[in-house]
C-alpha cells in the first residue's frame, strides 16, 4: 500500500498502481489491499501486470503498512524454543494459546515506535506475519494455504512488565508491518525462511521459520478453530531468541528471506514514568509484576 491508501504491485523496483484498474477508492480506510480483499477481488489471478496501470518509481511514494487497520492482529506467544529458553518460560504457545493486539497498533514502514515508559524495558521482536486472504473458520492445517494471501515483515514491540500481553503489546506504533506482502505462490518454502533482526546496526536475532513450534498452517488452523478470520487479518508467528531492549534513537530492521526488509526508528520523546501512568494511583498494588514473555 502506498500514499493515502492506494494499492500497488511492486515490479522491478517500480510501483504499478492498481487502484483505478481494480475500481478501488484512492483512500479506503485501512488501505487498498484491505478493501480489495473485502471485495473478494481475485488478486491472486491478476497474473500479468495490467498494461493500463500507471507505473512510477517506488522512491517517489510513501510506502504504508500493507494492511493499515486489520480487523484483528493475532500474536503467537513463545513459539520458538530458543525464545522460550531466553525468557525462562515453562510453557509455550501450546499452553498459552494466542493473544490479540489492537489494530490501532499498526505502524507504517519508516515510522517511529513511541516508547511509553522511560523506566520499563521495551523490546523488539522480529516476526514473520501472515496476511489472511478470505473469511475462514475451522480451516484444517492442510487447507490453510487456501486462506493465506501471503507474508510480510513485522515487529511485535513489547513492554516487559506484569500486564497481560494484549496491554503490553498494543500501544500505538507497536506493530510495524511491511513494506510489501509477498504472495504465497512467490515463496519457495514459507516453512524455512531466514529471519534476522538488527537494532542500532547490531544483529540481535538470526532464526529460521523451520524452528516454529506451531508452523504457519498450524497457526491458521488453530486460530480459525477459535475465531472467524477475516480478510486482511494478520497473524504474527512469534519471535526467535535475541529479543532485547530498544532505546531512543535506535533503528530496528527486520529482514526475512524472500519477504523483504522493514525498518523503523525509536523515540522516547513521549515516554513517562511507569508509576504515573493513568489510574495507577487509585489501584492498590498486588505484588507480582515480574517480567513476562
Ligand atoms: Mn511476539
Boltz pocket constraint, residues with backbone or C-beta under 6 A from the ligand:
constraints:
  - pocket:
      binder: B
      contacts: [[A, 75], [A, 76], [A, 77], [A, 125], [A, 127], [A, 156], [A, 236], [A, 238], [A, 239], [A, 293]]
      max_distance: 6.0
